[in-house]
Amino acid sequence: MNAFNKKRRAYPISCYTFLFIIMVALIYGYFFIVQKSFIWESDGFSQHYLIFKEYLEIIRNFLHHPSAGIEQWDWNIGLGADVIGSYGYYVIGDPFVYLGLLFPASQTELAFHILILLRMYAIGGSFLVFCRKMEVDLPGALIGSLIYTFTYYVMLSATRHPFFLLPMILFPLLCLGMERILHHQSNTLFIGSIFLGAFSNFYFFYMLTILIFLYAVVRYFHLYGRKEIKKIFPFIWTAVYSYAIGVLLSGIVFFPVVWGFLQSSREASSKFAQGLWVYPLDYYVALIRNLFIPGSYLWTALGFSTFVMLVVPYIIRHKKKFSFIASLLCIFGCMLLLPAFGSIMNGFSGPYNRWTFALPFFLAWGAAYLYNQRFQLMKRDLMAMVASLLFFTLVTGVSIRVTGYRFTYLAPLLFAWAMWGVLFTISIKRQRQTLQPFDKQGLSFLLLALIMGNLAYNAMGYYYPWGKNTMETLLDYGTADEAYSATFGGAEKLIQEHDKDIYRIGVTSQDRKIKNQLILLEKMGLTSYLSITNGQVANFARQLENGQFQLIQPVRNGFDDRSIMNHFLNVQAIVTEEKNEKYLPYGYHVTAKKETKDRSFIVAETSLAYPFAYAESVYLPESDFEELNPVEKEAFLSYGTVVNAKEVRTEKLELFDKKFGVKSLPIEISSDNETKIELKGQQIVVKDPSGKVNITVKDPNEIDQTAVFAYLEGLHFEPIQSKTWGRTPINYTAVLKMGNQRKSIYQSDLLSFSSYLPRKKMLFHLGYQASGQKDQPISLQFDRVGNYDLANVQVLTLPLDDAYQQRVKAKKENTLTITTFKNEEIKGTIYQEKDSVLTTTIPFTSGWQAEVNGKSVDTIRVNEGFVGIPLSKGESKITFTYQTPFLKAGMAATFLGVLLTVINQMIQQKKKKSN
């Protein structure tokens, strides 16, 4: 009997592998036929595959030249960024990424796809390991592994955010590690799982920590009851010190990445739960609608197997045995109802339920038990299942009635009733004692086929043209690498190189698809699109009120073509399509042109780009600078530098006391058609998005040879409420036109993930107006009907003339002569006749250290976001070096973690021998 039981509990990986291959073939076979990749044309192209490809190259370079070490800073990431901080969220701690090194560089795209499938395979494998240790027999464990692996959350993440699959691998291992602690067994697995979680992704590790805490508390009372409450403390102690050891082990990555997050632009995110007490009504409708069909709302990704319709009533019927699973599902269900819980699980940011990856685990666990009990079900079990099916049949009927017939709504019910029919047939045959071994095998196989068919159908409904057709948003296989290299059609190679010049290349406001491509092109630029972005760069962009600002893209789209901003940021050349030539900032002239098969590119260069580092003796305190309007701030950057007066001895510096030359012009505002757009005091009522507000400058002569800006202040939008049960979004786009310039700024919706930022002010750069362009009308449009509060509208001008060019010339005369420029080291010399501040466009971070004439000096923040150094008069030999903050502390933590792990293992061995 013991041998038989052991055989039943054997877990031949071949069974799972066989079923997994069948499911992959059913779901992704069509991808192969039509040559579609798993690379999403949005984040997949701009982030996930690009960063995977780049990071593998970094590791390959290190393996070829280990003495050089791994890069800690990369000038090609936006304005320059910490590599661990930038990539730690995506690839550095993901163990699957390193398997990509087994593939030649030419097969990186193939590696990317295989590793996604391997992660999916590991999800089911992790669940199987859990089931084996929890003594769940093989047939049910296999069913559960399929339900867990091919849930909608996995289908969504596989082609959107592949590293989101990692927590689904780790969660069963964490639960199993906690089980071992609660059963007085070794804590080694728990330590290892904590290490992998903290090492792989701090964001999901935060969620996993909360989830395993809930698991531990509920599981303890399930195992020992309330009467044993005093015995909980030894378990708490073991769990806490085991958790601490796991975190310490991960320190070499975890510490620098967490530091990067705490210093990032995310820190200045929106209100807790976006100020919501409850979700919109359509969210709750979506909760029910999306239970068994592909769909998500605020990352509440459900889309479970319809076998769950039978599992839930079975768990409720046997609540004494399954009270643990039922209790956790109830807790999670309550968490889904209130935005506060979503916000807490999302790091106290927006109420987004990315933690729902945990739900399929408990449902799959229950499904495993139900499948194993398929031959022992009672009549009351089947009747409870019928009640569940009737409820969801009613819900489906209402959905079809309200939204119209869709077979997608009906299909889950058909699968669920068919599954119940199999269980009912087994029950009838068992009662009549006609259930033969052949019947058992056949009906079991039929139930397995229905479950697999349901999972495959759900996935197809999400991917395929007859469903949601998300395949359409994926790149064709084999095109990504070529697309990166063709970003500018090779025009970037035509930039005129000047000896010892350190410069950045830029784009125009119309180049919205340029995000991280410069990383692979190995060019210094402005734009980056990463979840973790230097908060100081974000502060700089906020101060200058960059209209295209986003939390994860603070400097983007050419800084709205603002001339001084491009010059200040050391942009010597702009590369763009020829059709965007009219958006080139003042001072840039076309020097080269490159024709490709379907596009024409130009290179425009300037002699007005500021040096990478230069000395300034004129200053303005941060407190004074922050009181200026954004155009005045831009103007000041051409006169001097902004410092914190508490950090710098300013008595030998020159306080700025001149006028900026910025003017606010008298204007008249009118509606072009009051039936479409009406002006009511400080409110604009938009009745038709085609209506325009006309802004007329009273004296057009005042815009000659100036950069023109329109500045909207006190913005607030109230949409016309929808008459349906759905929530009315508050997103809109404001568009300003002047001559051949068309500029737009987008206000995202309150529930837009990662991007919601209330824009109470909007600054539009309408281009440089040369002589003869003065009689150009300005118009303002909003693309959504509703009421727009608008406290003030200004037209501001910034003169760009010979005086400005002389100020640029003065900066070049006080430049740092750079002799060494590497990712982590900059050396140069400079001579000054008076005390000054070395001003750079190195993004400020404590990782940059400086020496002047061989002596260490403290760096300061200049211009609201960059590295500076106070300089005494005379010659200065300057060295900047970079090291990732908290990297050494992380290495020390990892060493301590290893030491504590060894000690822990010795204690565990001693306990084992004593027992």
DOTI-341437 format. One record per residue (C-alpha): y, x, z; residue in one letter. Coordinates in steps of 0.25 Angstrom, whole numbers, padded with zeros to 4 digits, always signed. Layout:
<pts>
YXZA...
</pts>
This chain:
<pts>
+0000+0000+0000M+0010+0011+0003N+0007+0018-0010A+0009+0005-0017F+0023+0003-0010N+0027+0017-0013K+0023+0015-0028K+0032+0002-0028R+0043+0010-0022R+0042+0021-0032A+0054+0021-0041Y+0050+0027-0055P+0063+0031-0061I+0057+0028-0074S+0057+0013-0072C+0072+0013-0069Y+0075+0023-0081T+0067+0014-0090F+0075+0001-0086L+0088+0009-0086F+0086+0014-0100I+0083+0000-0105I+0096-0005-0099M+0104+0006-0105V+0098+0003-0118A+0101-0012-0117L+0115-0010-0113I+0120+0003-0120Y+0111+0003-0132G+0122-0004-0140Y+0132+0006-0136F+0123+0017-0143F+0122+0008-0155I+0137+0006-0157V+0140+0020-0152Q+0148+0015-0140K+0151+0025-0129S+0153+0022-0114F+0167+0028-0114I+0177+0017-0112W+0189+0018-0121E+0198+0018-0109S+0195+0025-0096D+0182+0030-0102G+0189+0038-0113F+0201+0042-0105S+0194+0045-0092Q+0179+0045-0090H+0174+0052-0102Y+0186+0061-0104L+0185+0066-0090I+0170+0067-0090F+0171+0076-0103K+0183+0084-0097E+0176+0087-0084Y+0163+0091-0090L+0171+0101-0098E+0178+0106-0085I+0164+0108-0079I+0158+0115-0091R+0170+0125-0091N+0167+0128-0076F+0153+0130-0079L+0157+0140-0090H+0167+0147-0082H+0164+0144-0067P+0174+0155-0063S+0185+0147-0068A+0182+0135-0058G+0183+0121-0061I+0197+0116-0065E+0205+0109-0054Q+0218+0106-0062W+0219+0102-0076D+0232+0101-0084W+0226+0092-0094N+0225+0080-0084I+0238+0073-0085G+0249+0082-0080L+0238+0091-0074G+0229+0086-0063A+0218+0090-0053D+0204+0090-0060V+0196+0085-0048I+0206+0075-0044G+0207+0070-0058S+0192+0070-0062Y+0186+0068-0048G+0187+0053-0050Y+0179+0053-0063Y+0169+0065-0064V+0169+0076-0054I+0160+0070-0044G+0151+0062-0054D+0138+0070-0054P+0134+0063-0067F+0146+0070-0074V+0140+0084-0072Y+0128+0080-0080L+0137+0079-0092G+0136+0095-0092L+0122+0093-0097L+0128+0089-0110F+0135+0098-0120P+0150+0095-0121A+0148+0089-0134S+0140+0078-0128Q+0149+0074-0117T+0150+0060-0122E+0135+0058-0122L+0135+0064-0108A+0145+0054-0103F+0137+0042-0108H+0124+0048-0102I+0130+0050-0089L+0135+0036-0088I+0121+0031-0091L+0115+0041-0081L+0125+0036-0070R+0120+0022-0073M+0106+0026-0072Y+0109+0033-0058A+0114+0020-0053I+0101+0013-0054G+0094+0026-0049G+0102+0026-0037S+0099+0011-0034F+0084+0014-0036L+0085+0026-0026V+0091+0016-0016F+0080+0005-0019C+0069+0015-0017R+0075+0020-0003K+0077+0005+0001M+0063+0002-0003E+0066-0008-0014V+0054-0009-0023D+0055-0004-0038L+0056-0016-0046P+0068-0022-0039G+0074-0008-0038A+0074-0006-0053L+0080-0020-0055I+0091-0017-0045G+0093-0003-0051S+0096-0010-0065L+0105-0021-0058I+0113-0010-0051Y+0114-0001-0063T+0117-0011-0074F+0127-0019-0066T+0141-0022-0073Y+0148-0012-0064Y+0139-0001-0071V+0141-0006-0085M+0156-0007-0083L+0157+0007-0077S+0148+0014-0087A+0158+0013-0098T+0171+0012-0090R+0170+0021-0078H+0157+0029-0078P+0159+0035-0065F+0160+0022-0058F+0145+0022-0059L+0144+0033-0048L+0146+0024-0036P+0134+0015-0041M+0125+0027-0040I+0130+0031-0027L+0130+0018-0019F+0115+0016-0018P+0114+0030-0014L+0124+0028-0003L+0118+0015+0002C+0104+0022+0002L+0111+0034+0010G+0116+0024+0020M+0103+0017+0021E+0096+0030+0025R+0107+0032+0036I+0105+0018+0041L+0090+0021+0042H+0092+0034+0049H+0088+0042+0037Q+0094+0054+0031S+0109+0053+0027N+0108+0063+0016T+0108+0053+0005L+0121+0046+0011F+0128+0060+0011I+0124+0063-0003G+0129+0049-0008S+0142+0051-0001I+0144+0064-0007F+0141+0059-0021L+0150+0047-0019G+0162+0056-0014A+0159+0066-0024F+0158+0057-0036S+0170+0048-0035N+0179+0046-0023F+0184+0032-0027Y+0170+0026-0028F+0166+0034-0015F+0177+0027-0008Y+0170+0013-0012M+0156+0019-0009L+0161+0022+0005T+0165+0008+0008I+0153+0002+0002L+0143+0011+0009I+0150+0008+0022F+0148-0007+0020L+0134-0004+0016Y+0131+0003+0029A+0137-0007+0038V+0130-0019+0032V+0117-0011+0031R+0117-0006+0045Y+0119-0021+0051F+0108-0025+0041H+0098-0015+0046L+0102-0014+0061Y+0110-0027+0064G+0121-0029+0074R+0114-0026+0086K+0112-0011+0082E+0127-0009+0080I+0127+0003+0090K+0117+0010+0081K+0127+0010+0069I+0135+0022+0074F+0125+0033+0071P+0124+0027+0057F+0139+0028+0056I+0139+0042+0060W+0128+0046+0050T+0135+0039+0039A+0149+0045+0042V+0145+0059+0043Y+0136+0058+0031S+0147+0052+0023Y+0157+0063+0028A+0146+0074+0023I+0145+0067+0010G+0160+0067+0008V+0162+0081+0012L+0151+0085+0002L+0159+0079-0009S+0172+0086-0004G+0174+0095-0016I+0177+0084-0025V+0180+0072-0015F+0191+0079-0008F+0199+0083-0020P+0197+0070-0027V+0201+0062-0015V+0214+0070-0014W+0217+0068-0028G+0215+0053-0026F+0224+0053-0014L+0235+0061-0022Q+0234+0052-0034S+0242+0041-0040S+0232+0031-0035R+0238+0033-0021E+0250+0025-0026A+0241+0013-0030S+0244-0002-0029S+0244-0011-0017K+0231-0014-0009F+0223-0023-0017A+0235-0025-0026Q+0240-0034-0015G+0230-0045-0018L+0223-0053-0006W+0213-0060-0016V+0209-0057-0030Y+0214-0066-0042P+0205-0078-0044L+0200-0073-0057D+0194-0061-0049Y+0185-0070-0041Y+0181-0078-0054V+0177-0065-0060A+0169-0061-0048L+0159-0073-0051I+0160-0072-0066R+0157-0057-0066N+0145-0057-0057L+0135-0057-0068F+0143-0053-0080I+0151-0041-0084P+0165-0041-0079G+0174-0036-0068S+0187-0039-0061Y+0194-0028-0054L+0181-0020-0055W+0173-0030-0048T+0161-0027-0057A+0150-0037-0055L+0141-0041-0067G+0128-0041-0059F+0114-0044-0064S+0112-0059-0063T+0099-0055-0055F+0110-0055-0044V+0111-0070-0045M+0097-0070-0040L+0098-0059-0030V+0110-0064-0022V+0103-0077-0018P+0090-0069-0015Y+0098-0060-0005I+0105-0072+0001I+0091-0079+0003R+0086-0066+0010H+0098-0063+0017K+0091-0057+0029K+0084-0046+0020K+0096-0044+0011F+0108-0047+0021S+0112-0033+0019F+0114-0034+0004I+0120-0048+0005A+0130-0044+0016S+0135-0033+0007L+0136-0042-0005L+0144-0052+0003C+0153-0041+0008I+0155-0036-0006F+0157-0050-0011G+0169-0052-0001C+0175-0038-0005M+0175-0043-0019L+0184-0055-0015L+0196-0048-0009L+0205-0038-0016P+0206-0030-0003A+0192-0026-0003F+0193-0022-0018G+0206-0013-0014S+0199-0007-0002I+0187-0003-0011M+0197+0002-0022N+0203+0012-0012G+0214+0002-0007F+0219+0000-0022S+0217-0011-0031G+0206-0022-0028P+0196-0017-0038Y+0181-0018-0035N+0175-0006-0041R+0166-0005-0029W+0158-0017-0035T+0148-0006-0040F+0141-0008-0026A+0138-0023-0028L+0127-0021-0039P+0120-0012-0029F+0117-0023-0019F+0114-0033-0029L+0104-0024-0036A+0098-0021-0022W+0096-0036-0020G+0091-0037-0034A+0080-0027-0031A+0075-0035-0020Y+0075-0048-0027L+0067-0042-0039Y+0057-0036-0030N+0055-0050-0023Q+0054-0057-0036R+0039-0061-0033F+0042-0066-0019Q+0054-0075-0021L+0054-0088-0014M+0058-0102-0019K+0071-0101-0011R+0075-0088-0017D+0074-0094-0031L+0082-0106-0027M+0093-0097-0021A+0093-0090-0034M+0094-0103-0042V+0107-0107-0033A+0113-0093-0037S+0110-0096-0051L+0116-0110-0051L+0128-0105-0045F+0131-0094-0055F+0127-0104-0066T+0138-0113-0061L+0148-0101-0060V+0144-0098-0075T+0146-0112-0079G+0160-0112-0073V+0163-0099-0079S+0159-0104-0093I+0167-0116-0091R+0180-0109-0087V+0179-0097-0097T+0170-0102-0108G+0156-0099-0112Y+0151-0085-0112R+0137-0081-0113F+0140-0069-0104T+0142-0079-0092Y+0129-0086-0095L+0120-0074-0097A+0119-0070-0083P+0114-0084-0079L+0104-0084-0089L+0098-0070-0084F+0099-0075-0070A+0092-0088-0072W+0081-0080-0080A+0079-0071-0069M+0078-0082-0059W+0068-0088-0069G+0059-0076-0068V+0060-0076-0053L+0057-0091-0053F+0045-0089-0062T+0039-0078-0053I+0041-0087-0041S+0034-0099-0048I+0022-0090-0053K+0021-0084-0039R+0020-0098-0032Q+0010-0102-0042R+0003-0089-0040Q+0003-0086-0055T+0011-0074-0054L+0003-0063-0061Q+0005-0048-0061P+0009-0050-0076F+0019-0061-0072D+0025-0052-0062K+0027-0041-0071Q+0032-0050-0083G+0042-0058-0074L+0047-0045-0067S+0049-0039-0080F+0057-0051-0085L+0066-0051-0073L+0068-0037-0075L+0072-0039-0090A+0081-0051-0086L+0089-0042-0076I+0090-0031-0086M+0094-0040-0097G+0105-0046-0088N+0110-0032-0085L+0110-0028-0099A+0116-0041-0104Y+0128-0039-0094N+0130-0025-0098A+0130-0029-0113M+0139-0041-0110G+0149-0030-0105Y+0148-0020-0116Y+0144-0027-0128Y+0152-0034-0139P+0146-0048-0136W+0151-0046-0121G+0163-0039-0115K+0162-0029-0126N+0167-0017-0118T+0160-0008-0128M+0172-0010-0136E+0180-0002-0125T+0171+0010-0127L+0172+0022-0136L+0163+0024-0147D+0153+0035-0143Y+0157+0049-0148G+0171+0046-0149T+0177+0050-0136A+0178+0065-0138D+0184+0064-0151E+0194+0054-0146A+0199+0064-0135Y+0201+0075-0145S+0208+0065-0155A+0218+0061-0144T+0230+0067-0152F+0222+0070-0165G+0223+0085-0161G+0239+0084-0162A+0239+0090-0148E+0235+0103-0154K+0248+0104-0163L+0257+0105-0151I+0265+0118-0152Q+0260+0128-0142E+0270+0137-0135H+0266+0150-0128D+0265+0147-0113K+0270+0133-0114D+0264+0123-0104I+0266+0109-0109Y+0260+0095-0109R+0258+0086-0121I+0262+0071-0120G+0260+0058-0127V+0269+0046-0129T+0269+0033-0122S+0261+0027-0133Q+0249+0036-0131D+0243+0027-0121R+0228+0032-0124K+0231+0046-0120I+0226+0048-0106K+0217+0060-0102N+0214+0065-0116Q+0223+0077-0114L+0212+0082-0104I+0202+0084-0115L+0213+0089-0125L+0216+0100-0114E+0231+0097-0115K+0242+0095-0104M+0248+0081-0105G+0253+0070-0096L+0243+0059-0096T+0231+0057-0087S+0222+0045-0084Y+0214+0047-0072L+0211+0039-0059S+0217+0050-0050I+0230+0055-0055T+0240+0064-0047N+0249+0056-0039G+0261+0065-0040Q+0261+0063-0055V+0260+0048-0053A+0272+0049-0043N+0280+0057-0054F+0277+0046-0064A+0280+0035-0055R+0294+0042-0052Q+0297+0043-0066L+0292+0028-0068E+0283+0031-0080N+0280+0018-0086G+0266+0021-0090Q+0262+0025-0076F+0249+0022-0070Q+0242+0026-0058L+0232+0034-0065I+0241+0038-0077Q+0254+0041-0071P+0259+0049-0083V+0255+0044-0096R+0259+0040-0110N+0269+0051-0111G+0277+0046-0099F+0283+0035-0108D+0289+0045-0117D+0300+0049-0107R+0306+0062-0112S+0310+0069-0100I+0296+0066-0093M+0289+0072-0105N+0297+0084-0105H+0296+0085-0089F+0281+0084-0090L+0281+0096-0099N+0277+0088-0112V+0279+0098-0123Q+0272+0089-0134A+0268+0075-0136I+0257+0071-0145V+0256+0057-0150T+0253+0048-0162E+0264+0049-0172E+0267+0034-0171K+0272+0037-0157N+0282+0047-0161E+0293+0037-0157K+0289+0038-0143Y+0291+0054-0142L+0300+0057-0130P+0314+0064-0133Y+0312+0079-0137G+0299+0078-0143Y+0298+0081-0158H+0286+0080-0167V+0280+0094-0170T+0266+0090-0176A+0258+0079-0182K+0243+0077-0183K+0236+0067-0192E+0222+0062-0188T+0213+0052-0195K+0220+0040-0189D+0232+0045-0181R+0244+0054-0182S+0249+0062-0170F+0261+0070-0168I+0265+0081-0158V+0279+0081-0153A+0285+0092-0145E+0297+0095-0137T+0305+0107-0132S+0310+0099-0119L+0297+0099-0111A+0300+0105-0097Y+0292+0117-0093P+0279+0115-0085F+0286+0122-0073A+0301+0125-0072Y+0311+0128-0061A+0321+0117-0056E+0333+0120-0047S+0338+0106-0047V+0331+0095-0039Y+0331+0081-0034L+0324+0076-0021P+0313+0067-0023E+0320+0056-0015S+0332+0056-0025D+0323+0057-0037F+0315+0045-0033E+0328+0036-0033E+0331+0039-0047L+0327+0029-0058N+0315+0035-0067P+0324+0039-0079V+0333+0047-0069E+0321+0053-0063K+0317+0058-0077E+0330+0063-0080A+0331+0071-0067F+0318+0079-0071L+0326+0086-0082S+0336+0090-0071Y+0328+0095-0060G+0316+0093-0051T+0312+0083-0040V+0308+0088-0026V+0305+0084-0012N+0317+0089-0005A+0308+0091+0008K+0299+0101+0000E+0309+0110-0006V+0321+0118-0001R+0332+0112-0010T+0344+0119-0005E+0344+0129-0016K+0340+0118-0027L+0351+0110-0034E+0351+0095-0031L+0352+0087-0044F+0365+0079-0044D+0368+0076-0059K+0367+0064-0067K+0354+0060-0075F+0361+0054-0086G+0352+0042-0085V+0359+0029-0088K+0356+0014-0086S+0362+0007-0098L+0368-0007-0097P+0359-0017-0104I+0358-0031-0107E+0344-0039-0106I+0341-0051-0114S+0329-0059-0119S+0326-0060-0133D+0320-0074-0132N+0321-0082-0119E+0309-0091-0123T+0300-0078-0122K+0307-0070-0111I+0318-0074-0101E+0327-0066-0092L+0330-0072-0079K+0338-0063-0070G+0329-0052-0066Q+0317-0058-0072Q+0311-0058-0086I+0302-0071-0089V+0293-0067-0100V+0288-0080-0107K+0282-0073-0120D+0279-0058-0120P+0286-0057-0134S+0299-0059-0127G+0308-0047-0125K+0319-0043-0116V+0330-0036-0124N+0337-0025-0116I+0350-0021-0123T+0358-0008-0120V+0373-0011-0120K+0377+0002-0125D+0367+0008-0134P+0374+0021-0136N+0369+0025-0122E+0355+0027-0126I+0358+0038-0136D+0350+0050-0134Q+0343+0045-0121T+0330+0041-0117A+0330+0026-0114V+0323+0019-0103F+0321+0005-0099A+0319+0003-0084Y+0313-0010-0078L+0314-0012-0063E+0309-0023-0053G+0298-0028-0062L+0289-0039-0057H+0280-0048-0066F+0275-0062-0063E+0266-0067-0073P+0265-0081-0077I+0252-0086-0070Q+0240-0089-0078S+0235-0103-0077K+0221-0099-0077T+0213-0094-0064W+0214-0080-0068G+0225-0070-0062R+0237-0068-0070T+0239-0053-0072P+0252-0046-0069I+0251-0035-0080N+0262-0034-0091Y+0268-0024-0100T+0283-0022-0102A+0287-0017-0115V+0301-0011-0119L+0305-0008-0133K+0317+0000-0138M+0317+0004-0153G+0304+0011-0157N+0300+0013-0142Q+0290+0003-0136R+0287+0005-0121K+0278-0003-0112S+0274-0002-0097I+0262-0010-0092Y+0262-0016-0078Q+0247-0018-0075S+0241-0029-0068D+0239-0030-0053L+0224-0029-0054L+0224-0018-0065S+0215-0007-0059F+0221+0006-0056S+0234+0003-0064S+0242-0008-0056Y+0255-0003-0053L+0267-0012-0051P+0278-0008-0060R+0291-0013-0054K+0298-0003-0064K+0296+0001-0078M+0303+0012-0086L+0302+0012-0101F+0306+0024-0109H+0312+0019-0122L+0313+0033-0129G+0324+0042-0132Y+0335+0036-0140Q+0342+0046-0150A+0355+0043-0157S+0355+0031-0166G+0344+0023-0158Q+0353+0016-0148K+0353+0002-0154D+0338-0001-0150Q+0335-0013-0142P+0326-0013-0130I+0316-0024-0127S+0307-0028-0115L+0295-0036-0116Q+0284-0040-0106F+0270-0044-0111D+0267-0055-0101R+0273-0068-0098V+0279-0069-0084G+0291-0066-0076N+0296-0051-0075Y+0305-0048-0063D+0314-0036-0068L+0325-0031-0058A+0332-0022-0068N+0331-0016-0082V+0338-0003-0085Q+0339+0005-0098V+0341+0019-0094L+0344+0031-0103T+0341+0046-0101L+0349+0056-0109P+0341+0066-0117L+0351+0076-0123D+0355+0091-0123D+0357+0091-0108A+0343+0087-0106Y+0338+0098-0115Q+0346+0108-0108Q+0339+0104-0095R+0326+0106-0101V+0330+0119-0106K+0334+0123-0092A+0320+0120-0087K+0314+0128-0097K+0323+0140-0093E+0317+0138-0079N+0302+0137-0083T+0290+0143-0076L+0285+0154-0085T+0270+0150-0084I+0260+0162-0086T+0247+0155-0082T+0244+0140-0084F+0230+0136-0080K+0225+0123-0074N+0225+0128-0060E+0235+0139-0061E+0249+0141-0066I+0258+0154-0065K+0272+0157-0070G+0285+0163-0066T+0299+0158-0066I+0313+0164-0062Y+0323+0156-0055Q+0338+0160-0052E+0338+0149-0041K+0329+0141-0032D+0321+0130-0039S+0309+0122-0040V+0298+0125-0050L+0295+0111-0056T+0282+0109-0063T+0274+0097-0069T+0262+0101-0061I+0257+0088-0055P+0259+0090-0040F+0247+0091-0031T+0244+0100-0019S+0234+0107-0027G+0244+0116-0034W+0248+0128-0026Q+0259+0138-0030A+0263+0152-0028E+0277+0158-0030V+0277+0173-0031N+0264+0174-0025G+0267+0165-0013K+0262+0151-0011S+0272+0140-0011V+0271+0125-0009D+0272+0117-0021T+0281+0104-0021I+0282+0091-0028R+0292+0091-0039V+0297+0079-0048N+0288+0069-0040E+0275+0075-0045G+0274+0089-0049F+0272+0103-0043V+0285+0112-0040G+0288+0124-0032I+0301+0128-0025P+0306+0142-0031L+0315+0152-0026S+0324+0159-0036K+0319+0171-0043G+0306+0174-0050E+0294+0166-0046S+0279+0168-0050K+0273+0155-0048I+0258+0151-0047T+0252+0137-0046F+0237+0136-0043T+0229+0123-0041Y+0218+0119-0033Q+0213+0105-0031T+0217+0100-0017P+0206+0098-0007F+0196+0105-0016L+0194+0116-0006K+0193+0106+0005A+0183+0098-0003G+0175+0110-0005M+0175+0113+0010A+0171+0099+0012A+0159+0100+0003T+0155+0113+0010F+0156+0106+0023L+0148+0094+0017G+0137+0103+0013V+0136+0109+0026L+0136+0096+0033L+0125+0091+0023T+0116+0103+0027V+0118+0100+0042I+0115+0085+0040N+0103+0088+0032Q+0098+0097+0043M+0100+0086+0053I+0093+0076+0044Q+0081+0085+0043Q+0081+0087+0058K+0081+0072+0060K+0070+0070+0050K+0061+0081+0057K+0064+0074+0071S+0060+0061+0066N
</pts>
